[in-house]
């Protein structure tokens, strides 16, 4: 059984990656168990957090782009499918908003694909 000095124990930030090892005093006596990260797992958590944050940001950009482009499309195609003349007039008056939403949604989607292409 090997005994590690307490100075060699590195606490892990994520509990699911922890393993248990025995620690010893400088005299060689076992002082108890401490939880440390496994040797084969990365301790580079800030880099992983940045990657996760960037991925989440990209996914939100994709969602916003699809949602806004879909809203713009519905506003632009609404007058052709509306049965009531009052609703047709209402939707026809909002075509500027529909075009704006469609262009904004396509711009978000373009930004998403540019980020994704640059990441590879």
MOPAC internal coordinates of N, CA, C and O (Angstrom, degrees):
PM7 1SCF
backbone

  N    0.0000 0     0.00 0     0.00 0    0    0    0
  C    1.4570 1     0.00 0     0.00 0    1    0    0
  C    1.5291 1   108.27 1     0.00 0    2    1    0
  O    1.2310 1   120.91 1   -52.66 1    3    2    1
  N    1.3237 1   115.87 1   127.34 1    3    2    1
  C    1.4574 1   118.77 1   179.91 1    5    3    2
  C    1.5265 1   109.73 1   -93.15 1    6    5    3
  O    1.2310 1   121.70 1   -28.10 1    7    6    5
  N    1.3126 1   114.36 1   151.90 1    7    6    5
  C    1.4524 1   120.62 1  -178.37 1    9    7    6
  C    1.5236 1   108.22 1  -124.40 1   10    9    7
  O    1.2310 1   120.01 1   -50.76 1   11   10    9
  N    1.3351 1   117.58 1   129.24 1   11   10    9
  C    1.4546 1   122.25 1  -177.97 1   13   11   10
  C    1.5217 1   109.89 1  -103.46 1   14   13   11
  O    1.2310 1   121.20 1   -37.34 1   15   14   13
  N    1.3133 1   115.31 1   142.66 1   15   14   13
  C    1.4634 1   119.94 1   176.51 1   17   15   14
  C    1.5218 1   109.22 1   -69.62 1   18   17   15
  O    1.2310 1   119.61 1   -32.68 1   19   18   17
  N    1.3426 1   118.35 1   147.32 1   19   18   17
  C    1.4577 1   120.20 1  -179.69 1   21   19   18
  C    1.5215 1   113.31 1   -57.81 1   22   21   19
  O    1.2310 1   119.40 1   154.14 1   23   22   21
  N    1.3225 1   118.75 1   -25.86 1   23   22   21
  C    1.4568 1   120.01 1  -179.83 1   25   23   22
  C    1.5235 1   111.21 1   -69.96 1   26   25   23
  O    1.2310 1   119.55 1   161.45 1   27   26   25
  N    1.3434 1   118.47 1   -18.55 1   27   26   25
  C    1.4543 1   121.95 1  -179.78 1   29   27   26
  C    1.5267 1   112.44 1   -85.65 1   30   29   27
  O    1.2310 1   120.16 1   171.05 1   31   30   29
  N    1.3088 1   117.30 1    -8.95 1   31   30   29
  C    1.4600 1   120.50 1  -177.01 1   33   31   30
  C    1.5200 1   109.32 1   -81.93 1   34   33   31
  O    1.2310 1   120.59 1   -57.48 1   35   34   33
  N    1.3396 1   116.49 1   122.52 1   35   34   33
  C    1.4613 1   121.47 1   178.22 1   37   35   34
  C    1.5249 1   107.99 1  -111.72 1   38   37   35
  O    1.2310 1   119.37 1   -63.17 1   39   38   37
  N    1.3268 1   118.81 1   116.83 1   39   38   37
  C    1.4648 1   119.08 1  -179.61 1   41   39   38
  C    1.5204 1   110.89 1   -69.13 1   42   41   39
  O    1.2310 1   121.39 1   -35.00 1   43   42   41
  N    1.3005 1   114.95 1   145.00 1   43   42   41
  C    1.4638 1   121.77 1  -178.87 1   45   43   42
  C    1.5210 1   109.17 1   -97.86 1   46   45   43
  O    1.2310 1   120.67 1   -33.50 1   47   46   45
  N    1.3300 1   116.32 1   146.50 1   47   46   45
  C    1.4622 1   120.13 1  -178.61 1   49   47   46
  C    1.5220 1   112.28 1   -85.38 1   50   49   47
  O    1.2310 1   120.64 1   151.93 1   51   50   49
  N    1.3103 1   116.38 1   -28.07 1   51   50   49
  C    1.4628 1   119.83 1  -179.11 1   53   51   50
  C    1.5201 1   109.39 1  -107.80 1   54   53   51
  O    1.2310 1   120.02 1   -58.52 1   55   54   53
  N    1.3093 1   117.56 1   121.48 1   55   54   53
  C    1.4546 1   121.32 1  -174.53 1   57   55   54
  C    1.5236 1   112.92 1   -63.13 1   58   57   55
  O    1.2310 1   119.48 1   150.03 1   59   58   57
  N    1.3035 1   118.61 1   -29.97 1   59   58   57
  C    1.4554 1   119.38 1  -175.48 1   61   59   58
  C    1.5263 1   112.24 1   -71.98 1   62   61   59
  O    1.2310 1   119.58 1   165.26 1   63   62   61
  N    1.3227 1   118.41 1   -14.74 1   63   62   61
  C    1.4464 1   121.59 1   179.18 1   65   63   62
  C    1.5216 1   112.70 1  -100.62 1   66   65   63
  O    1.2310 1   119.53 1  -170.30 1   67   66   65
  N    1.3150 1   118.51 1     9.70 1   67   66   65
  C    1.4466 1   120.65 1  -174.65 1   69   67   66
  C    1.5226 1   111.58 1   -89.56 1   70   69   67
  O    1.2310 1   121.52 1   -33.24 1   71   70   69
  N    1.3093 1   114.69 1   146.76 1   71   70   69
  C    1.4532 1   121.32 1   171.48 1   73   71   70
  C    1.5165 1   107.28 1  -125.21 1   74   73   71
  O    1.2310 1   120.67 1   -15.06 1   75   74   73
  N    1.3097 1   116.33 1   164.94 1   75   74   73
  C    1.4553 1   120.99 1  -176.78 1   77   75   74
  C    1.5333 1   109.26 1  -108.11 1   78   77   75
  O    1.2310 1   120.17 1   -48.62 1   79   78   77
  N    1.3428 1   117.28 1   131.38 1   79   78   77
  C    1.4648 1   121.80 1   174.71 1   81   79   78
  C    1.5184 1   108.42 1  -134.74 1   82   81   79
  O    1.2310 1   121.22 1   -20.45 1   83   82   81
  N    1.3273 1   115.28 1   159.55 1   83   82   81
  C    1.4558 1   119.54 1   178.15 1   85   83   82
  C    1.5226 1   109.39 1   -88.46 1   86   85   83
  O    1.2310 1   120.81 1   -35.12 1   87   86   85
  N    1.3175 1   116.06 1   144.88 1   87   86   85
  C    1.4622 1   121.34 1   176.55 1   89   87   86
  C    1.5214 1   108.65 1  -116.45 1   90   89   87
  O    1.2310 1   121.21 1   -20.02 1   91   90   89
  N    1.3125 1   115.30 1   159.98 1   91   90   89
  C    1.4629 1   118.65 1  -178.48 1   93   91   90
  C    1.5215 1   110.37 1  -135.73 1   94   93   91
  O    1.2310 1   121.38 1   -17.81 1   95   94   93
  N    1.2867 1   114.96 1   162.19 1   95   94   93
  C    1.4641 1   121.28 1   176.48 1   97   95   94
  C    1.5261 1   107.85 1   -82.37 1   98   97   95
  O    1.2310 1   119.89 1   -12.09 1   99   98   97
  N    1.3426 1   117.81 1   167.91 1   99   98   97
  C    1.4694 1   119.79 1   177.38 1  101   99   98
  C    1.5310 1   113.07 1   -57.90 1  102  101   99
  O    1.2310 1   120.30 1   155.90 1  103  102  101
  N    1.3324 1   117.02 1   -24.10 1  103  102  101
  C    1.4667 1   119.99 1   179.20 1  105  103  102
  C    1.5276 1   111.75 1   -78.94 1  106  105  103
  O    1.2310 1   119.63 1   171.54 1  107  106  105
  N    1.3326 1   118.32 1    -8.46 1  107  106  105
  C    1.4584 1   120.98 1   177.79 1  109  107  106
  C    1.5145 1   113.78 1    98.40 1  110  109  107
  O    1.2310 1   119.67 1  -174.81 1  111  110  109
  N    1.3362 1   118.23 1     5.19 1  111  110  109
  C    1.4541 1   120.21 1   179.79 1  113  111  110
  C    1.5290 1   109.20 1   -87.56 1  114  113  111
  O    1.2310 1   120.07 1   -38.30 1  115  114  113
  N    1.3256 1   117.47 1   141.70 1  115  114  113
  C    1.4616 1   122.24 1   179.44 1  117  115  114
  C    1.5197 1   108.41 1   -72.35 1  118  117  115
  O    1.2310 1   120.07 1   -56.02 1  119  118  117
  N    1.3186 1   117.46 1   123.98 1  119  118  117
  C    1.4583 1   121.37 1  -177.53 1  121  119  118
  C    1.5234 1   112.45 1   -99.97 1  122  121  119
  O    1.2310 1   119.10 1   165.74 1  123  122  121
  N    1.2866 1   119.32 1   -14.26 1  123  122  121
  C    1.4631 1   120.85 1   179.78 1  125  123  122
  C    1.5113 1   110.91 1   145.34 1  126  125  123
  O    1.2310 1   121.37 1     9.04 1  127  126  125
  N    1.2976 1   114.98 1  -170.96 1  127  126  125
  C    1.4607 1   120.28 1  -179.03 1  129  127  126
  C    1.5188 1   109.94 1  -107.81 1  130  129  127
  O    1.2310 1   121.03 1   -37.71 1  131  130  129
  N    1.3050 1   115.64 1   142.29 1  131  130  129
  C    1.4546 1   121.70 1   174.52 1  133  131  130
  C    1.5018 1   108.34 1  -126.88 1  134  133  131
  O    1.2310 1   121.01 1   -28.29 1  135  134  133
  N    1.2906 1   115.68 1   151.71 1  135  134  133
  C    1.4610 1   119.80 1   178.38 1  137  135  134
  C    1.5240 1   109.12 1   -96.03 1  138  137  135
  O    1.2310 1   121.10 1   -49.49 1  139  138  137
  N    1.3210 1   115.50 1   130.51 1  139  138  137
  C    1.4558 1   121.12 1   179.78 1  141  139  138
  C    1.5138 1   109.49 1  -136.53 1  142  141  139
  O    1.2310 1   120.85 1   -13.69 1  143  142  141
  N    1.3047 1   115.97 1   166.31 1  143  142  141
  C    1.4565 1   121.39 1   177.70 1  145  143  142
  C    1.5143 1   109.71 1   -73.26 1  146  145  143
  O    1.2310 1   120.82 1   -33.61 1  147  146  145
  N    1.3061 1   116.04 1   146.39 1  147  146  145
  C    1.4598 1   119.92 1   174.42 1  149  147  146
  C    1.5235 1   109.20 1   -66.17 1  150  149  147
  O    1.2310 1   120.62 1   -31.66 1  151  150  149
  N    1.3358 1   116.41 1   148.34 1  151  150  149
  C    1.4581 1   120.36 1  -175.41 1  153  151  150
  C    1.5228 1   113.32 1   -66.30 1  154  153  151
  O    1.2310 1   119.54 1   152.76 1  155  154  153
  N    1.3160 1   118.49 1   -27.24 1  155  154  153
  C    1.4564 1   120.32 1  -175.55 1  157  155  154
  C    1.5274 1   113.65 1   -90.26 1  158  157  155
  O    1.2310 1   119.69 1  -178.83 1  159  158  157
  N    1.2957 1   118.20 1     1.17 1  159  158  157
  C    1.4584 1   120.89 1  -179.55 1  161  159  158
  C    1.5247 1   110.47 1  -101.82 1  162  161  159
  O    1.2310 1   119.78 1   -34.51 1  163  162  161
  N    1.3345 1   118.02 1   145.49 1  163  162  161
  C    1.4614 1   120.04 1  -177.33 1  165  163  162
  C    1.5223 1   112.34 1   -71.46 1  166  165  163
  O    1.2310 1   120.90 1   -39.18 1  167  166  165
  N    1.3197 1   115.88 1   140.82 1  167  166  165
  C    1.4646 1   121.08 1   174.46 1  169  167  166
  C    1.5241 1   109.63 1   -98.42 1  170  169  167
  O    1.2310 1   119.68 1  -172.74 1  171  170  169
  N    1.2980 1   118.22 1     7.26 1  171  170  169
  C    1.4546 1   124.05 1  -175.48 1  173  171  170
  C    1.5218 1   110.46 1   -83.75 1  174  173  171
  O    1.2310 1   119.33 1  -116.78 1  175  174  173
  N    1.2865 1   118.88 1    63.22 1  175  174  173
  C    1.4548 1   121.09 1  -176.33 1  177  175  174
  C    1.5242 1   113.80 1   -68.71 1  178  177  175
  O    1.2310 1   118.13 1   141.88 1  179  178  177
  N    1.3338 1   121.16 1   -38.12 1  179  178  177
  C    1.4629 1   118.52 1   179.14 1  181  179  178
  C    1.5243 1   112.88 1   -59.65 1  182  181  179
  O    1.2310 1   119.54 1   141.27 1  183  182  181
  N    1.3203 1   118.48 1   -38.73 1  183  182  181
  C    1.4634 1   120.35 1   178.31 1  185  183  182
  C    1.5196 1   110.19 1   -66.22 1  186  185  183
  O    1.2310 1   120.00 1   139.85 1  187  186  185
  N    1.3020 1   117.61 1   -40.15 1  187  186  185
  C    1.4599 1   120.89 1   178.74 1  189  187  186
  C    1.5235 1   111.27 1   -67.15 1  190  189  187
  O    1.2310 1   120.48 1   143.83 1  191  190  189
  N    1.3224 1   116.69 1   -36.17 1  191  190  189
  C    1.4659 1   120.01 1   177.23 1  193  191  190
  C    1.5210 1   110.78 1   -65.93 1  194  193  191
  O    1.2310 1   120.68 1   140.52 1  195  194  193
  N    1.3428 1   116.31 1   -39.48 1  195  194  193
  C    1.4594 1   119.50 1   178.90 1  197  195  194
  C    1.5212 1   110.75 1   -65.62 1  198  197  195
  O    1.2310 1   120.52 1   139.10 1  199  198  197
  N    1.3213 1   116.60 1   -40.90 1  199  198  197
  C    1.4646 1   119.72 1   177.60 1  201  199  198
  C    1.5188 1   110.59 1   -63.38 1  202  201  199
  O    1.2310 1   120.55 1   135.98 1  203  202  201
  N    1.3199 1   116.55 1   -44.02 1  203  202  201
  C    1.4606 1   120.39 1  -179.84 1  205  203  202
  C    1.5258 1   110.59 1   -64.80 1  206  205  203
  O    1.2310 1   120.34 1   139.78 1  207  206  205
  N    1.3175 1   116.96 1   -40.22 1  207  206  205
  C    1.4545 1   120.94 1   179.40 1  209  207  206
  C    1.5286 1   111.09 1   -66.81 1  210  209  207
  O    1.2310 1   120.36 1   139.78 1  211  210  209
  N    1.3344 1   116.91 1   -40.22 1  211  210  209
  C    1.4638 1   120.62 1   178.14 1  213  211  210
  C    1.5233 1   110.95 1   -66.09 1  214  213  211
  O    1.2310 1   120.74 1   140.00 1  215  214  213
  N    1.3191 1   116.20 1   -40.00 1  215  214  213
  C    1.4686 1   119.95 1   178.86 1  217  215  214
  C    1.5249 1   110.73 1   -65.87 1  218  217  215
  O    1.2310 1   120.62 1   138.62 1  219  218  217
  N    1.3269 1   116.42 1   -41.38 1  219  218  217
  C    1.4582 1   120.09 1   178.56 1  221  219  218
  C    1.5311 1   110.42 1   -63.78 1  222  221  219
  O    1.2310 1   120.44 1   138.57 1  223  222  221
  N    1.3260 1   116.76 1   -41.43 1  223  222  221
  C    1.4587 1   121.08 1   177.80 1  225  223  222
  C    1.5302 1   110.97 1   -61.70 1  226  225  223
  O    1.2310 1   120.78 1   138.49 1  227  226  225
  N    1.3315 1   116.11 1   -41.51 1  227  226  225
  C    1.4622 1   119.76 1   178.23 1  229  227  226
  C    1.5238 1   111.58 1   -64.89 1  230  229  227
  O    1.2310 1   120.51 1   138.75 1  231  230  229
  N    1.3172 1   116.64 1   -41.25 1  231  230  229
  C    1.4593 1   120.15 1   179.97 1  233  231  230
  C    1.5365 1   111.17 1   -66.09 1  234  233  231
  O    1.2310 1   120.46 1   142.54 1  235  234  233
  N    1.3261 1   116.72 1   -37.46 1  235  234  233
  C    1.4631 1   119.88 1   176.74 1  237  235  234
  C    1.5227 1   111.00 1   -66.19 1  238  237  235
  O    1.2310 1   120.28 1   142.25 1  239  238  237
  N    1.3185 1   117.07 1   -37.75 1  239  238  237
  C    1.4593 1   121.63 1   177.65 1  241  239  238
  C    1.5233 1   110.72 1   -64.36 1  242  241  239
  O    1.2310 1   120.29 1   139.19 1  243  242  241
  N    1.3247 1   117.06 1   -40.81 1  243  242  241
  C    1.4572 1   121.39 1   176.89 1  245  243  242
  C    1.5278 1   110.99 1   -63.20 1  246  245  243
  O    1.2310 1   120.56 1   134.81 1  247  246  245
  N    1.3377 1   116.53 1   -45.19 1  247  246  245
  C    1.4607 1   120.45 1   179.81 1  249  247  246
  C    1.5285 1   111.46 1   -62.37 1  250  249  247
  O    1.2310 1   120.70 1   134.84 1  251  250  249
  N    1.3258 1   116.26 1   -45.16 1  251  250  249
  C    1.4675 1   120.20 1   179.60 1  253  251  250
  C    1.5247 1   110.78 1   -62.46 1  254  253  251
  O    1.2310 1   120.43 1   137.58 1  255  254  253
  N    1.3273 1   116.78 1   -42.42 1  255  254  253
  C    1.4522 1   120.55 1  -179.72 1  257  255  254
  C    1.5238 1   112.22 1   -61.75 1  258  257  255
  O    1.2310 1   120.59 1   134.25 1  259  258  257
  N    1.3189 1   116.48 1   -45.75 1  259  258  257
  C    1.4638 1   120.20 1   179.68 1  261  259  258
  C    1.5185 1   110.82 1   -65.28 1  262  261  259
  O    1.2310 1   120.40 1   134.59 1  263  262  261
  N    1.3298 1   116.84 1   -45.41 1  263  262  261
  C    1.4667 1   120.53 1  -177.51 1  265  263  262
  C    1.5266 1   111.85 1   -64.04 1  266  265  263
  O    1.2310 1   119.90 1   134.60 1  267  266  265
  N    1.3202 1   117.79 1   -45.40 1  267  266  265
  C    1.4676 1   120.66 1  -177.13 1  269  267  266
  C    1.5269 1   110.68 1   -70.07 1  270  269  267
  O    1.2310 1   120.21 1   140.86 1  271  270  269
  N    1.3431 1   117.20 1   -39.14 1  271  270  269
  C    1.4651 1   119.67 1   177.48 1  273  271  270
  C    1.5266 1   110.55 1   -65.30 1  274  273  271
  O    1.2310 1   120.28 1   142.35 1  275  274  273
  N    1.3140 1   117.06 1   -37.65 1  275  274  273
  C    1.4708 1   120.51 1   177.62 1  277  275  274
  C    1.5276 1   111.19 1   -66.08 1  278  277  275
  O    1.2310 1   120.06 1   138.76 1  279  278  277
  N    1.3178 1   117.49 1   -41.24 1  279  278  277
  C    1.4678 1   120.77 1   177.41 1  281  279  278
  C    1.5264 1   110.30 1   -62.54 1  282  281  279
  O    1.2310 1   120.55 1   135.73 1  283  282  281
  N    1.3281 1   116.56 1   -44.27 1  283  282  281
  C    1.4640 1   119.84 1   178.15 1  285  283  282
  C    1.5187 1   112.03 1   -61.38 1  286  285  283
  O    1.2310 1   120.04 1   139.33 1  287  286  285
  N    1.3230 1   117.54 1   -40.67 1  287  286  285
  C    1.4655 1   121.77 1   178.88 1  289  287  286
  C    1.5233 1   111.09 1   -64.46 1  290  289  287
  O    1.2310 1   120.68 1   137.93 1  291  290  289
  N    1.3280 1   116.31 1   -42.07 1  291  290  289
  C    1.4768 1   120.05 1   178.90 1  293  291  290
  C    1.5278 1   110.35 1   -63.71 1  294  293  291
  O    1.2310 1   120.15 1   138.49 1  295  294  293
  N    1.3135 1   117.32 1   -41.51 1  295  294  293
  C    1.4694 1   120.21 1   179.87 1  297  295  294
  C    1.5269 1   110.52 1   -65.46 1  298  297  295
  O    1.2310 1   120.32 1   140.20 1  299  298  297
  N    1.3310 1   117.00 1   -39.80 1  299  298  297
  C    1.4667 1   119.88 1  -178.96 1  301  299  298
  C    1.5336 1   112.81 1   -72.80 1  302  301  299
  O    1.2310 1   119.97 1   144.49 1  303  302  301
  N    1.3262 1   117.67 1   -35.51 1  303  302  301
  C    1.4649 1   120.44 1  -178.43 1  305  303  302
  C    1.5282 1   112.90 1   -91.16 1  306  305  303
  O    1.2310 1   120.55 1   170.34 1  307  306  305
  N    1.3175 1   116.56 1    -9.66 1  307  306  305
  C    1.4622 1   121.07 1  -178.35 1  309  307  306
  C    1.5178 1   115.37 1   -55.44 1  310  309  307
  O    1.2310 1   118.51 1   135.70 1  311  310  309
  N    1.3327 1   120.44 1   -44.30 1  311  310  309
  C    1.4659 1   120.03 1  -178.40 1  313  311  310
  C    1.5332 1   113.79 1   -61.71 1  314  313  311
  O    1.2310 1   119.89 1   153.34 1  315  314  313
  N    1.3055 1   117.82 1   -26.66 1  315  314  313
  C    1.4629 1   120.76 1  -178.79 1  317  315  314
  C    1.5254 1   112.69 1   -78.76 1  318  317  315
  O    1.2310 1   120.14 1   159.25 1  319  318  317
  N    1.3246 1   117.33 1   -20.75 1  319  318  317
  C    1.4552 1   120.76 1  -178.81 1  321  319  318
  C    1.5253 1   113.26 1  -109.36 1  322  321  319
  O    1.2310 1   119.69 1   171.58 1  323  322  321
  N    1.3198 1   118.19 1    -8.42 1  323  322  321
  C    1.4658 1   121.30 1   179.80 1  325  323  322
  C    1.5254 1   109.44 1   -73.94 1  326  325  323
  O    1.2310 1   120.55 1   -40.41 1  327  326  325
  N    1.3141 1   116.56 1   139.59 1  327  326  325
  C    1.4685 1   121.33 1  -178.47 1  329  327  326
  C    1.5206 1   111.98 1   -89.71 1  330  329  327
  O    1.2310 1   120.56 1   146.29 1  331  330  329
  N    1.2900 1   116.54 1   -33.71 1  331  330  329
  C    1.4568 1   120.81 1  -176.77 1  333  331  330
  C    1.5309 1   110.48 1   -85.43 1  334  333  331
  O    1.2310 1   119.83 1   -44.20 1  335  334  333
  N    1.3348 1   117.94 1   135.80 1  335  334  333
  C    1.4689 1   120.07 1   176.89 1  337  335  334
  C    1.5323 1   112.51 1   -62.52 1  338  337  335
  O    1.2310 1   119.94 1   147.92 1  339  338  337
  N    1.3187 1   117.72 1   -32.08 1  339  338  337
  C    1.4647 1   120.81 1   179.30 1  341  339  338
  C    1.5317 1   110.40 1   -66.20 1  342  341  339
  O    1.2310 1   120.41 1   138.47 1  343  342  341
  N    1.3312 1   116.82 1   -41.53 1  343  342  341
  C    1.4657 1   120.78 1   179.14 1  345  343  342
  C    1.5298 1   109.91 1   -69.43 1  346  345  343
  O    1.2310 1   120.61 1   143.24 1  347  346  345
  N    1.3277 1   116.43 1   -36.76 1  347  346  345
  C    1.4671 1   119.95 1   177.29 1  349  347  346
  C    1.5252 1   110.80 1   -62.04 1  350  349  347
  O    1.2310 1   120.49 1   135.45 1  351  350  349
  N    1.3253 1   116.66 1   -44.55 1  351  350  349
  C    1.4636 1   120.61 1   178.52 1  353  351  350
  C    1.5315 1   111.21 1   -63.62 1  354  353  351
  O    1.2310 1   120.93 1   139.47 1  355  354  353
  N    1.3235 1   115.83 1   -40.53 1  355  354  353
  C    1.4633 1   120.43 1   179.54 1  357  355  354
  C    1.5253 1   110.77 1   -62.44 1  358  357  355
  O    1.2310 1   120.23 1   132.91 1  359  358  357
  N    1.3153 1   117.17 1   -47.09 1  359  358  357
  C    1.4565 1   120.72 1  -178.76 1  361  359  358
  C    1.5268 1   112.47 1   -71.60 1  362  361  359
  O    1.2310 1   120.29 1   148.84 1  363  362  361
  N    1.3259 1   117.06 1   -31.16 1  363  362  361
  C    1.4573 1   120.24 1   177.37 1  365  363  362
  C    1.5309 1   110.21 1   -66.30 1  366  365  363
  O    1.2310 1   120.43 1   143.74 1  367  366  365
  N    1.3271 1   116.79 1   -36.26 1  367  366  365
  C    1.4684 1   120.75 1   178.38 1  369  367  366
  C    1.5239 1   112.80 1   -68.89 1  370  369  367
  O    1.2310 1   120.06 1   162.05 1  371  370  369
  N    1.3238 1   117.49 1   -17.95 1  371  370  369
  C    1.4645 1   120.69 1  -178.58 1  373  371  370
  C    1.5180 1   113.72 1  -100.27 1  374  373  371
  O    1.2310 1   120.31 1  -158.40 1  375  374  373
  N    1.3209 1   117.00 1    21.60 1  375  374  373
  C    1.4610 1   118.59 1  -177.99 1  377  375  374
  C    1.5250 1   112.84 1   -67.16 1  378  377  375
  O    1.2310 1   119.73 1   149.03 1  379  378  377
  N    1.2959 1   118.13 1   -30.97 1  379  378  377
  C    1.4703 1   120.31 1   177.35 1  381  379  378
  C    1.5298 1   109.96 1   -63.09 1  382  381  379
  O    1.2310 1   121.52 1   138.00 1  383  382  381
  N    1.3249 1   114.69 1   -42.00 1  383  382  381
  C    1.4650 1   119.29 1   177.82 1  385  383  382
  C    1.5246 1   110.12 1   -65.29 1  386  385  383
  O    1.2310 1   120.21 1   139.61 1  387  386  385
  N    1.3162 1   117.20 1   -40.39 1  387  386  385
  C    1.4607 1   121.13 1   178.80 1  389  387  386
  C    1.5177 1   112.27 1   -62.43 1  390  389  387
  O    1.2310 1   120.39 1   135.38 1  391  390  389
  N    1.3405 1   116.87 1   -44.62 1  391  390  389
  C    1.4579 1   119.83 1   177.86 1  393  391  390
  C    1.5213 1   111.64 1   -64.83 1  394  393  391
  O    1.2310 1   120.81 1   139.96 1  395  394  393
  N    1.3332 1   116.05 1   -40.04 1  395  394  393
  C    1.4655 1   119.80 1   178.36 1  397  395  394
  C    1.5244 1   110.60 1   -61.41 1  398  397  395
  O    1.2310 1   120.48 1   134.46 1  399  398  397
  N    1.3309 1   116.68 1   -45.54 1  399  398  397
  C    1.4675 1   120.63 1  -179.82 1  401  399  398
  C    1.5278 1   110.72 1   -64.53 1  402  401  399
  O    1.2310 1   120.17 1   139.67 1  403  402  401
  N    1.3113 1   117.28 1   -40.33 1  403  402  401
  C    1.4608 1   120.43 1  -179.80 1  405  403  402
  C    1.5327 1   111.01 1   -65.25 1  406  405  403
  O    1.2310 1   120.37 1   134.75 1  407  406  405
  N    1.3092 1   116.90 1   -45.25 1  407  406  405
  C    1.4732 1   120.41 1   179.38 1  409  407  406
  C    1.5293 1   110.50 1   -65.99 1  410  409  407
  O    1.2310 1   120.06 1   138.58 1  411  410  409
  N    1.3151 1   117.49 1   -41.42 1  411  410  409
  C    1.4664 1   120.51 1   178.46 1  413  411  410
  C    1.5237 1   111.07 1   -63.95 1  414  413  411
  O    1.2310 1   120.18 1   137.16 1  415  414  413
  N    1.3169 1   117.26 1   -42.84 1  415  414  413
  C    1.4632 1   120.34 1   178.12 1  417  415  414
  C    1.5157 1   112.32 1   -63.10 1  418  417  415
  O    1.2310 1   120.24 1   137.84 1  419  418  417
  N    1.3254 1   117.15 1   -42.16 1  419  418  417
  C    1.4657 1   120.72 1   177.91 1  421  419  418
  C    1.5342 1   110.21 1   -66.16 1  422  421  419
  O    1.2310 1   120.00 1   144.40 1  423  422  421
  N    1.3222 1   117.61 1   -35.60 1  423  422  421
  C    1.4716 1   120.51 1   176.98 1  425  423  422
  C    1.5295 1   110.87 1   -64.87 1  426  425  423
  O    1.2310 1   120.06 1   138.09 1  427  426  425
  N    1.3263 1   117.48 1   -41.91 1  427  426  425
  C    1.4716 1   120.40 1   176.13 1  429  427  426
  C    1.5169 1   110.97 1   -62.42 1  430  429  427
  O    1.2310 1   120.27 1   137.45 1  431  430  429
  N    1.3184 1   117.09 1   -42.55 1  431  430  429
  C    1.4665 1   120.16 1   178.57 1  433  431  430
  C    1.5252 1   110.90 1   -64.51 1  434  433  431
  O    1.2310 1   120.30 1   140.02 1  435  434  433
  N    1.3205 1   117.04 1   -39.98 1  435  434  433
  C    1.4582 1   120.28 1   176.70 1  437  435  434
  C    1.5197 1   111.83 1   -62.59 1  438  437  435
  O    1.2310 1   120.69 1   138.43 1  439  438  437
  N    1.3242 1   116.28 1   -41.57 1  439  438  437
  C    1.4664 1   120.68 1   177.47 1  441  439  438
  C    1.5210 1   110.76 1   -63.01 1  442  441  439
  O    1.2310 1   120.27 1   139.80 1  443  442  441
  N    1.3330 1   117.09 1   -40.20 1  443  442  441
  C    1.4660 1   121.02 1   177.91 1  445  443  442
  C    1.5269 1   110.57 1   -61.30 1  446  445  443
  O    1.2310 1   120.30 1   132.13 1  447  446  445
  N    1.3180 1   117.04 1   -47.87 1  447  446  445
  C    1.4628 1   119.92 1  -177.59 1  449  447  446
  C    1.5255 1   111.84 1   -68.83 1  450  449  447
  O    1.2310 1   119.61 1   147.36 1  451  450  449
  N    1.3213 1   118.35 1   -32.64 1  451  450  449
  C    1.4648 1   120.60 1   175.41 1  453  451  450
  C    1.5293 1   111.43 1   -66.61 1  454  453  451
  O    1.2310 1   120.37 1   138.45 1  455  454  453
  N    1.3283 1   116.89 1   -41.55 1  455  454  453
  C    1.4718 1   120.42 1   177.22 1  457  455  454
  C    1.5212 1   110.69 1   -64.37 1  458  457  455
  O    1.2310 1   121.06 1   138.12 1  459  458  457
  N    1.3095 1   115.58 1   -41.88 1  459  458  457
  C    1.4589 1   120.20 1  -179.07 1  461  459  458
  C    1.5358 1   110.75 1   -65.50 1  462  461  459
  O    1.2310 1   120.73 1   139.37 1  463  462  461
  N    1.3249 1   116.22 1   -40.63 1  463  462  461
  C    1.4608 1   121.09 1   178.99 1  465  463  462
  C    1.5362 1   110.60 1   -66.48 1  466  465  463
  O    1.2310 1   120.25 1   140.27 1  467  466  465
  N    1.3295 1   117.12 1   -39.73 1  467  466  465
  C    1.4593 1   120.95 1   179.58 1  469  467  466
  C    1.5220 1   111.85 1   -69.62 1  470  469  467
  O    1.2310 1   120.21 1   152.37 1  471  470  469
  N    1.3288 1   117.20 1   -27.63 1  471  470  469
  C    1.4610 1   121.50 1  -179.51 1  473  471  470
  C    1.5097 1   113.34 1   -73.58 1  474  473  471
  O    1.2310 1   119.31 1   160.92 1  475  474  473
  N    1.2995 1   118.92 1   -19.08 1  475  474  473
  C    1.4673 1   121.48 1  -178.39 1  477  475  474
  C    1.4748 1   112.93 1   -84.70 1  478  477  475
  O    1.2310 1   120.10 1   180.00 1  479  478  477

